Amino acid sequence: MGQVVVTGASCMCSFGTSPGTITATAQSVVIVDGKPAATIQDCQKANITPFAMCTSLANPQVAAATAAALGVLTPQPCNFMPAGLWMGANPQCLAGGKPVLTNQCSIMCAFGMGSISIVNPGQFKTVIS
C-alpha cells in the first residue's frame, strides 16, 4: 500500500545534496487533500526540481571537476535527466487515465545514474494498494 503523491511532494536523488519537489501536471481531474494527484507521467524536468548538487562520478561534469581537483570529489549543479517514467505504480489505480504515483515509486536519472525516490508524498490521508 502506498500514499498518493501530490503537488508539493518531496523527492530525493541518491546522488543529490538536497530534496526536490514534484509538480503534478499530467492530469487535473483527481484532487487529493486539495492538490492535484501526480501520475507516472509527471517525470519531466518541468515536474521535478533539481536536487541542488550532483555527487555522481557517472555525471560527466562531476567527473571532469573531480579530475581537475586531483581526485577530490567535486559536486556540480544537478542536471536531472529522467530515464523513462516512474516505476512501481499500480496500473489499476488511475488518475485522469494514468497510473497514480505513490510514495513507493522511483525513477532513474540518465545523467548521473541516481535513483530518485519519494521522501514525503505531500499528503498522508489517501492510501492505495
Chimera marker file (.cmm) of the C-alpha trace (Angstrom):
<marker_set name="trace">
<marker id="1" x="0.000" y="0.000" z="0.000" r="1" g="1" b="0" radius="0.5"/>
<marker id="2" x="1.292" y="3.430" z="-0.860" r="1" g="1" b="0" radius="0.5"/>
<marker id="3" x="0.383" y="7.024" z="-0.180" r="1" g="1" b="0" radius="0.5"/>
<marker id="4" x="-0.752" y="9.084" z="-3.166" r="1" g="1" b="0" radius="0.5"/>
<marker id="5" x="1.819" y="11.685" z="-4.252" r="1" g="1" b="0" radius="0.5"/>
<marker id="6" x="0.522" y="15.221" z="-4.870" r="1" g="1" b="0" radius="0.5"/>
<marker id="7" x="1.900" y="18.577" z="-5.989" r="1" g="1" b="0" radius="0.5"/>
<marker id="8" x="4.412" y="19.764" z="-3.412" r="1" g="1" b="0" radius="0.5"/>
<marker id="9" x="5.701" y="16.286" z="-2.587" r="1" g="1" b="0" radius="0.5"/>
<marker id="10" x="9.410" y="15.914" z="-1.804" r="1" g="1" b="0" radius="0.5"/>
<marker id="11" x="11.728" y="13.504" z="-3.567" r="1" g="1" b="0" radius="0.5"/>
<marker id="12" x="15.442" y="12.778" z="-3.240" r="1" g="1" b="0" radius="0.5"/>
<marker id="13" x="18.135" y="11.550" z="-5.603" r="1" g="1" b="0" radius="0.5"/>
<marker id="14" x="20.678" y="9.080" z="-4.238" r="1" g="1" b="0" radius="0.5"/>
<marker id="15" x="23.425" y="11.405" z="-5.560" r="1" g="1" b="0" radius="0.5"/>
<marker id="16" x="21.737" y="14.746" z="-4.804" r="1" g="1" b="0" radius="0.5"/>
<marker id="17" x="22.536" y="17.020" z="-1.889" r="1" g="1" b="0" radius="0.5"/>
<marker id="18" x="19.042" y="18.441" z="-1.329" r="1" g="1" b="0" radius="0.5"/>
<marker id="19" x="15.440" y="17.259" z="-1.881" r="1" g="1" b="0" radius="0.5"/>
<marker id="20" x="13.477" y="18.304" z="-4.934" r="1" g="1" b="0" radius="0.5"/>
<marker id="21" x="9.745" y="18.874" z="-5.250" r="1" g="1" b="0" radius="0.5"/>
<marker id="22" x="7.149" y="17.420" z="-7.597" r="1" g="1" b="0" radius="0.5"/>
<marker id="23" x="4.550" y="19.395" z="-9.526" r="1" g="1" b="0" radius="0.5"/>
<marker id="24" x="1.685" y="17.325" z="-10.932" r="1" g="1" b="0" radius="0.5"/>
<marker id="25" x="0.724" y="18.473" z="-14.435" r="1" g="1" b="0" radius="0.5"/>
<marker id="26" x="-0.190" y="15.246" z="-16.266" r="1" g="1" b="0" radius="0.5"/>
<marker id="27" x="-3.787" y="15.361" z="-15.048" r="1" g="1" b="0" radius="0.5"/>
<marker id="28" x="-6.091" y="17.803" z="-13.269" r="1" g="1" b="0" radius="0.5"/>
<marker id="29" x="-9.154" y="15.628" z="-12.611" r="1" g="1" b="0" radius="0.5"/>
<marker id="30" x="-8.165" y="13.896" z="-9.362" r="1" g="1" b="0" radius="0.5"/>
<marker id="31" x="-7.566" y="16.167" z="-6.375" r="1" g="1" b="0" radius="0.5"/>
<marker id="32" x="-6.241" y="14.743" z="-3.085" r="1" g="1" b="0" radius="0.5"/>
<marker id="33" x="-6.193" y="16.905" z="0.035" r="1" g="1" b="0" radius="0.5"/>
<marker id="34" x="-6.743" y="19.975" z="-2.153" r="1" g="1" b="0" radius="0.5"/>
<marker id="35" x="-3.829" y="19.254" z="-4.511" r="1" g="1" b="0" radius="0.5"/>
<marker id="36" x="-3.598" y="17.517" z="-7.920" r="1" g="1" b="0" radius="0.5"/>
<marker id="37" x="-2.542" y="13.871" z="-7.688" r="1" g="1" b="0" radius="0.5"/>
<marker id="38" x="0.665" y="13.032" z="-9.551" r="1" g="1" b="0" radius="0.5"/>
<marker id="39" x="0.880" y="10.233" z="-12.120" r="1" g="1" b="0" radius="0.5"/>
<marker id="40" x="3.771" y="8.229" z="-13.544" r="1" g="1" b="0" radius="0.5"/>
<marker id="41" x="3.890" y="10.724" z="-16.412" r="1" g="1" b="0" radius="0.5"/>
<marker id="42" x="4.875" y="13.565" z="-14.084" r="1" g="1" b="0" radius="0.5"/>
<marker id="43" x="8.531" y="12.810" z="-14.749" r="1" g="1" b="0" radius="0.5"/>
<marker id="44" x="9.753" y="15.638" z="-16.940" r="1" g="1" b="0" radius="0.5"/>
<marker id="45" x="12.245" y="18.315" z="-15.919" r="1" g="1" b="0" radius="0.5"/>
<marker id="46" x="9.293" y="20.691" z="-15.527" r="1" g="1" b="0" radius="0.5"/>
<marker id="47" x="7.742" y="18.326" z="-12.938" r="1" g="1" b="0" radius="0.5"/>
<marker id="48" x="10.760" y="17.717" z="-10.689" r="1" g="1" b="0" radius="0.5"/>
<marker id="49" x="13.026" y="20.421" z="-9.328" r="1" g="1" b="0" radius="0.5"/>
<marker id="50" x="16.792" y="19.748" z="-9.314" r="1" g="1" b="0" radius="0.5"/>
<marker id="51" x="18.490" y="18.174" z="-6.300" r="1" g="1" b="0" radius="0.5"/>
<marker id="52" x="20.949" y="21.057" z="-5.743" r="1" g="1" b="0" radius="0.5"/>
<marker id="53" x="24.361" y="19.449" z="-6.365" r="1" g="1" b="0" radius="0.5"/>
<marker id="54" x="25.175" y="16.095" z="-8.009" r="1" g="1" b="0" radius="0.5"/>
<marker id="55" x="27.865" y="13.872" z="-6.468" r="1" g="1" b="0" radius="0.5"/>
<marker id="56" x="27.795" y="11.058" z="-9.067" r="1" g="1" b="0" radius="0.5"/>
<marker id="57" x="31.012" y="10.326" z="-10.938" r="1" g="1" b="0" radius="0.5"/>
<marker id="58" x="28.775" y="8.976" z="-13.732" r="1" g="1" b="0" radius="0.5"/>
<marker id="59" x="27.824" y="12.629" z="-14.335" r="1" g="1" b="0" radius="0.5"/>
<marker id="60" x="30.426" y="13.929" z="-16.846" r="1" g="1" b="0" radius="0.5"/>
<marker id="61" x="30.515" y="17.365" z="-15.184" r="1" g="1" b="0" radius="0.5"/>
<marker id="62" x="31.266" y="15.846" z="-11.749" r="1" g="1" b="0" radius="0.5"/>
<marker id="63" x="33.884" y="13.504" z="-13.244" r="1" g="1" b="0" radius="0.5"/>
<marker id="64" x="35.661" y="16.378" z="-15.022" r="1" g="1" b="0" radius="0.5"/>
<marker id="65" x="35.606" y="18.641" z="-11.960" r="1" g="1" b="0" radius="0.5"/>
<marker id="66" x="36.841" y="15.794" z="-9.746" r="1" g="1" b="0" radius="0.5"/>
<marker id="67" x="39.678" y="15.012" z="-12.164" r="1" g="1" b="0" radius="0.5"/>
<marker id="68" x="40.634" y="18.698" z="-12.235" r="1" g="1" b="0" radius="0.5"/>
<marker id="69" x="40.715" y="18.648" z="-8.410" r="1" g="1" b="0" radius="0.5"/>
<marker id="70" x="43.175" y="15.716" z="-8.497" r="1" g="1" b="0" radius="0.5"/>
<marker id="71" x="40.608" y="13.125" z="-7.406" r="1" g="1" b="0" radius="0.5"/>
<marker id="72" x="38.828" y="15.120" z="-4.718" r="1" g="1" b="0" radius="0.5"/>
<marker id="73" x="35.079" y="14.674" z="-5.273" r="1" g="1" b="0" radius="0.5"/>
<marker id="74" x="33.766" y="17.981" z="-6.596" r="1" g="1" b="0" radius="0.5"/>
<marker id="75" x="29.956" y="18.121" z="-6.799" r="1" g="1" b="0" radius="0.5"/>
<marker id="76" x="28.406" y="20.043" z="-9.659" r="1" g="1" b="0" radius="0.5"/>
<marker id="77" x="24.895" y="21.504" z="-10.159" r="1" g="1" b="0" radius="0.5"/>
<marker id="78" x="22.206" y="18.851" z="-10.609" r="1" g="1" b="0" radius="0.5"/>
<marker id="79" x="21.062" y="18.437" z="-14.195" r="1" g="1" b="0" radius="0.5"/>
<marker id="80" x="18.299" y="15.875" z="-13.616" r="1" g="1" b="0" radius="0.5"/>
<marker id="81" x="17.542" y="13.852" z="-16.754" r="1" g="1" b="0" radius="0.5"/>
<marker id="82" x="14.628" y="11.408" z="-16.245" r="1" g="1" b="0" radius="0.5"/>
<marker id="83" x="15.166" y="7.933" z="-17.681" r="1" g="1" b="0" radius="0.5"/>
<marker id="84" x="11.602" y="6.983" z="-18.609" r="1" g="1" b="0" radius="0.5"/>
<marker id="85" x="8.507" y="7.011" z="-16.413" r="1" g="1" b="0" radius="0.5"/>
<marker id="86" x="8.171" y="6.488" z="-12.668" r="1" g="1" b="0" radius="0.5"/>
<marker id="87" x="8.286" y="2.750" z="-11.826" r="1" g="1" b="0" radius="0.5"/>
<marker id="88" x="6.362" y="0.772" z="-9.224" r="1" g="1" b="0" radius="0.5"/>
<marker id="89" x="2.865" y="2.229" z="-9.626" r="1" g="1" b="0" radius="0.5"/>
<marker id="90" x="-0.279" y="0.101" z="-9.521" r="1" g="1" b="0" radius="0.5"/>
<marker id="91" x="-1.536" y="0.109" z="-13.141" r="1" g="1" b="0" radius="0.5"/>
<marker id="92" x="-5.136" y="-0.389" z="-11.942" r="1" g="1" b="0" radius="0.5"/>
<marker id="93" x="-5.330" y="2.808" z="-9.867" r="1" g="1" b="0" radius="0.5"/>
<marker id="94" x="-5.723" y="5.664" z="-12.345" r="1" g="1" b="0" radius="0.5"/>
<marker id="95" x="-5.990" y="9.451" z="-12.215" r="1" g="1" b="0" radius="0.5"/>
<marker id="96" x="-7.041" y="11.043" z="-15.475" r="1" g="1" b="0" radius="0.5"/>
<marker id="97" x="-6.446" y="7.686" z="-17.216" r="1" g="1" b="0" radius="0.5"/>
<marker id="98" x="-2.827" y="7.414" z="-15.991" r="1" g="1" b="0" radius="0.5"/>
<marker id="99" x="-1.397" y="5.288" z="-13.137" r="1" g="1" b="0" radius="0.5"/>
<marker id="100" x="-1.198" y="7.234" z="-9.850" r="1" g="1" b="0" radius="0.5"/>
<marker id="101" x="2.219" y="7.964" z="-8.386" r="1" g="1" b="0" radius="0.5"/>
<marker id="102" x="2.727" y="6.667" z="-4.823" r="1" g="1" b="0" radius="0.5"/>
<marker id="103" x="5.496" y="7.039" z="-2.275" r="1" g="1" b="0" radius="0.5"/>
<marker id="104" x="6.714" y="3.559" z="-3.286" r="1" g="1" b="0" radius="0.5"/>
<marker id="105" x="7.604" y="4.630" z="-6.827" r="1" g="1" b="0" radius="0.5"/>
<marker id="106" x="11.058" y="5.523" z="-8.128" r="1" g="1" b="0" radius="0.5"/>
<marker id="107" x="12.725" y="6.809" z="-11.283" r="1" g="1" b="0" radius="0.5"/>
<marker id="108" x="16.317" y="6.787" z="-12.515" r="1" g="1" b="0" radius="0.5"/>
<marker id="109" x="18.391" y="9.757" z="-13.648" r="1" g="1" b="0" radius="0.5"/>
<marker id="110" x="20.022" y="9.062" z="-17.014" r="1" g="1" b="0" radius="0.5"/>
<marker id="111" x="22.652" y="11.754" z="-16.484" r="1" g="1" b="0" radius="0.5"/>
<marker id="112" x="24.098" y="10.789" z="-13.097" r="1" g="1" b="0" radius="0.5"/>
<marker id="113" x="22.560" y="7.301" z="-12.733" r="1" g="1" b="0" radius="0.5"/>
<marker id="114" x="20.927" y="8.246" z="-9.422" r="1" g="1" b="0" radius="0.5"/>
<marker id="115" x="17.746" y="6.660" z="-8.108" r="1" g="1" b="0" radius="0.5"/>
<marker id="116" x="15.033" y="9.171" z="-7.259" r="1" g="1" b="0" radius="0.5"/>
<marker id="117" x="12.536" y="8.179" z="-4.576" r="1" g="1" b="0" radius="0.5"/>
<marker id="118" x="9.668" y="9.898" z="-2.792" r="1" g="1" b="0" radius="0.5"/>
<marker id="119" x="10.585" y="11.253" z="0.650" r="1" g="1" b="0" radius="0.5"/>
<marker id="120" x="7.286" y="12.972" z="1.509" r="1" g="1" b="0" radius="0.5"/>
<marker id="121" x="4.147" y="12.361" z="-0.613" r="1" g="1" b="0" radius="0.5"/>
<marker id="122" x="2.706" y="15.794" z="0.181" r="1" g="1" b="0" radius="0.5"/>
<marker id="123" x="-0.346" y="14.321" z="1.935" r="1" g="1" b="0" radius="0.5"/>
<marker id="124" x="-0.934" y="11.494" z="4.400" r="1" g="1" b="0" radius="0.5"/>
<marker id="125" x="-4.683" y="10.801" z="4.236" r="1" g="1" b="0" radius="0.5"/>
<marker id="126" x="-5.071" y="8.870" z="0.975" r="1" g="1" b="0" radius="0.5"/>
<marker id="127" x="-3.524" y="5.411" z="0.635" r="1" g="1" b="0" radius="0.5"/>
<marker id="128" x="-3.958" y="2.998" z="-2.278" r="1" g="1" b="0" radius="0.5"/>
<marker id="129" x="-2.959" y="-0.629" z="-2.706" r="1" g="1" b="0" radius="0.5"/>
<link id1="1" id2="2" r="1" g="1" b="0" radius="0.2"/>
<link id1="2" id2="3" r="1" g="1" b="0" radius="0.2"/>
<link id1="3" id2="4" r="1" g="1" b="0" radius="0.2"/>
<link id1="4" id2="5" r="1" g="1" b="0" radius="0.2"/>
<link id1="5" id2="6" r="1" g="1" b="0" radius="0.2"/>
<link id1="6" id2="7" r="1" g="1" b="0" radius="0.2"/>
<link id1="7" id2="8" r="1" g="1" b="0" radius="0.2"/>
<link id1="8" id2="9" r="1" g="1" b="0" radius="0.2"/>
<link id1="9" id2="10" r="1" g="1" b="0" radius="0.2"/>
<link id1="10" id2="11" r="1" g="1" b="0" radius="0.2"/>
<link id1="11" id2="12" r="1" g="1" b="0" radius="0.2"/>
<link id1="12" id2="13" r="1" g="1" b="0" radius="0.2"/>
<link id1="13" id2="14" r="1" g="1" b="0" radius="0.2"/>
<link id1="14" id2="15" r="1" g="1" b="0" radius="0.2"/>
<link id1="15" id2="16" r="1" g="1" b="0" radius="0.2"/>
<link id1="16" id2="17" r="1" g="1" b="0" radius="0.2"/>
<link id1="17" id2="18" r="1" g="1" b="0" radius="0.2"/>
<link id1="18" id2="19" r="1" g="1" b="0" radius="0.2"/>
<link id1="19" id2="20" r="1" g="1" b="0" radius="0.2"/>
<link id1="20" id2="21" r="1" g="1" b="0" radius="0.2"/>
<link id1="21" id2="22" r="1" g="1" b="0" radius="0.2"/>
<link id1="22" id2="23" r="1" g="1" b="0" radius="0.2"/>
<link id1="23" id2="24" r="1" g="1" b="0" radius="0.2"/>
<link id1="24" id2="25" r="1" g="1" b="0" radius="0.2"/>
<link id1="25" id2="26" r="1" g="1" b="0" radius="0.2"/>
<link id1="26" id2="27" r="1" g="1" b="0" radius="0.2"/>
<link id1="27" id2="28" r="1" g="1" b="0" radius="0.2"/>
<link id1="28" id2="29" r="1" g="1" b="0" radius="0.2"/>
<link id1="29" id2="30" r="1" g="1" b="0" radius="0.2"/>
<link id1="30" id2="31" r="1" g="1" b="0" radius="0.2"/>
<link id1="31" id2="32" r="1" g="1" b="0" radius="0.2"/>
<link id1="32" id2="33" r="1" g="1" b="0" radius="0.2"/>
<link id1="33" id2="34" r="1" g="1" b="0" radius="0.2"/>
<link id1="34" id2="35" r="1" g="1" b="0" radius="0.2"/>
<link id1="35" id2="36" r="1" g="1" b="0" radius="0.2"/>
<link id1="36" id2="37" r="1" g="1" b="0" radius="0.2"/>
<link id1="37" id2="38" r="1" g="1" b="0" radius="0.2"/>
<link id1="38" id2="39" r="1" g="1" b="0" radius="0.2"/>
<link id1="39" id2="40" r="1" g="1" b="0" radius="0.2"/>
<link id1="40" id2="41" r="1" g="1" b="0" radius="0.2"/>
<link id1="41" id2="42" r="1" g="1" b="0" radius="0.2"/>
<link id1="42" id2="43" r="1" g="1" b="0" radius="0.2"/>
<link id1="43" id2="44" r="1" g="1" b="0" radius="0.2"/>
<link id1="44" id2="45" r="1" g="1" b="0" radius="0.2"/>
<link id1="45" id2="46" r="1" g="1" b="0" radius="0.2"/>
<link id1="46" id2="47" r="1" g="1" b="0" radius="0.2"/>
<link id1="47" id2="48" r="1" g="1" b="0" radius="0.2"/>
<link id1="48" id2="49" r="1" g="1" b="0" radius="0.2"/>
<link id1="49" id2="50" r="1" g="1" b="0" radius="0.2"/>
<link id1="50" id2="51" r="1" g="1" b="0" radius="0.2"/>
<link id1="51" id2="52" r="1" g="1" b="0" radius="0.2"/>
<link id1="52" id2="53" r="1" g="1" b="0" radius="0.2"/>
<link id1="53" id2="54" r="1" g="1" b="0" radius="0.2"/>
<link id1="54" id2="55" r="1" g="1" b="0" radius="0.2"/>
<link id1="55" id2="56" r="1" g="1" b="0" radius="0.2"/>
<link id1="56" id2="57" r="1" g="1" b="0" radius="0.2"/>
<link id1="57" id2="58" r="1" g="1" b="0" radius="0.2"/>
<link id1="58" id2="59" r="1" g="1" b="0" radius="0.2"/>
<link id1="59" id2="60" r="1" g="1" b="0" radius="0.2"/>
<link id1="60" id2="61" r="1" g="1" b="0" radius="0.2"/>
<link id1="61" id2="62" r="1" g="1" b="0" radius="0.2"/>
<link id1="62" id2="63" r="1" g="1" b="0" radius="0.2"/>
<link id1="63" id2="64" r="1" g="1" b="0" radius="0.2"/>
<link id1="64" id2="65" r="1" g="1" b="0" radius="0.2"/>
<link id1="65" id2="66" r="1" g="1" b="0" radius="0.2"/>
<link id1="66" id2="67" r="1" g="1" b="0" radius="0.2"/>
<link id1="67" id2="68" r="1" g="1" b="0" radius="0.2"/>
<link id1="68" id2="69" r="1" g="1" b="0" radius="0.2"/>
<link id1="69" id2="70" r="1" g="1" b="0" radius="0.2"/>
<link id1="70" id2="71" r="1" g="1" b="0" radius="0.2"/>
<link id1="71" id2="72" r="1" g="1" b="0" radius="0.2"/>
<link id1="72" id2="73" r="1" g="1" b="0" radius="0.2"/>
<link id1="73" id2="74" r="1" g="1" b="0" radius="0.2"/>
<link id1="74" id2="75" r="1" g="1" b="0" radius="0.2"/>
<link id1="75" id2="76" r="1" g="1" b="0" radius="0.2"/>
<link id1="76" id2="77" r="1" g="1" b="0" radius="0.2"/>
<link id1="77" id2="78" r="1" g="1" b="0" radius="0.2"/>
<link id1="78" id2="79" r="1" g="1" b="0" radius="0.2"/>
<link id1="79" id2="80" r="1" g="1" b="0" radius="0.2"/>
<link id1="80" id2="81" r="1" g="1" b="0" radius="0.2"/>
<link id1="81" id2="82" r="1" g="1" b="0" radius="0.2"/>
<link id1="82" id2="83" r="1" g="1" b="0" radius="0.2"/>
<link id1="83" id2="84" r="1" g="1" b="0" radius="0.2"/>
<link id1="84" id2="85" r="1" g="1" b="0" radius="0.2"/>
<link id1="85" id2="86" r="1" g="1" b="0" radius="0.2"/>
<link id1="86" id2="87" r="1" g="1" b="0" radius="0.2"/>
<link id1="87" id2="88" r="1" g="1" b="0" radius="0.2"/>
<link id1="88" id2="89" r="1" g="1" b="0" radius="0.2"/>
<link id1="89" id2="90" r="1" g="1" b="0" radius="0.2"/>
<link id1="90" id2="91" r="1" g="1" b="0" radius="0.2"/>
<link id1="91" id2="92" r="1" g="1" b="0" radius="0.2"/>
<link id1="92" id2="93" r="1" g="1" b="0" radius="0.2"/>
<link id1="93" id2="94" r="1" g="1" b="0" radius="0.2"/>
<link id1="94" id2="95" r="1" g="1" b="0" radius="0.2"/>
<link id1="95" id2="96" r="1" g="1" b="0" radius="0.2"/>
<link id1="96" id2="97" r="1" g="1" b="0" radius="0.2"/>
<link id1="97" id2="98" r="1" g="1" b="0" radius="0.2"/>
<link id1="98" id2="99" r="1" g="1" b="0" radius="0.2"/>
<link id1="99" id2="100" r="1" g="1" b="0" radius="0.2"/>
<link id1="100" id2="101" r="1" g="1" b="0" radius="0.2"/>
<link id1="101" id2="102" r="1" g="1" b="0" radius="0.2"/>
<link id1="102" id2="103" r="1" g="1" b="0" radius="0.2"/>
<link id1="103" id2="104" r="1" g="1" b="0" radius="0.2"/>
<link id1="104" id2="105" r="1" g="1" b="0" radius="0.2"/>
<link id1="105" id2="106" r="1" g="1" b="0" radius="0.2"/>
<link id1="106" id2="107" r="1" g="1" b="0" radius="0.2"/>
<link id1="107" id2="108" r="1" g="1" b="0" radius="0.2"/>
<link id1="108" id2="109" r="1" g="1" b="0" radius="0.2"/>
<link id1="109" id2="110" r="1" g="1" b="0" radius="0.2"/>
<link id1="110" id2="111" r="1" g="1" b="0" radius="0.2"/>
<link id1="111" id2="112" r="1" g="1" b="0" radius="0.2"/>
<link id1="112" id2="113" r="1" g="1" b="0" radius="0.2"/>
<link id1="113" id2="114" r="1" g="1" b="0" radius="0.2"/>
<link id1="114" id2="115" r="1" g="1" b="0" radius="0.2"/>
<link id1="115" id2="116" r="1" g="1" b="0" radius="0.2"/>
<link id1="116" id2="117" r="1" g="1" b="0" radius="0.2"/>
<link id1="117" id2="118" r="1" g="1" b="0" radius="0.2"/>
<link id1="118" id2="119" r="1" g="1" b="0" radius="0.2"/>
<link id1="119" id2="120" r="1" g="1" b="0" radius="0.2"/>
<link id1="120" id2="121" r="1" g="1" b="0" radius="0.2"/>
<link id1="121" id2="122" r="1" g="1" b="0" radius="0.2"/>
<link id1="122" id2="123" r="1" g="1" b="0" radius="0.2"/>
<link id1="123" id2="124" r="1" g="1" b="0" radius="0.2"/>
<link id1="124" id2="125" r="1" g="1" b="0" radius="0.2"/>
<link id1="125" id2="126" r="1" g="1" b="0" radius="0.2"/>
<link id1="126" id2="127" r="1" g="1" b="0" radius="0.2"/>
<link id1="127" id2="128" r="1" g="1" b="0" radius="0.2"/>
<link id1="128" id2="129" r="1" g="1" b="0" radius="0.2"/>
</marker_set>
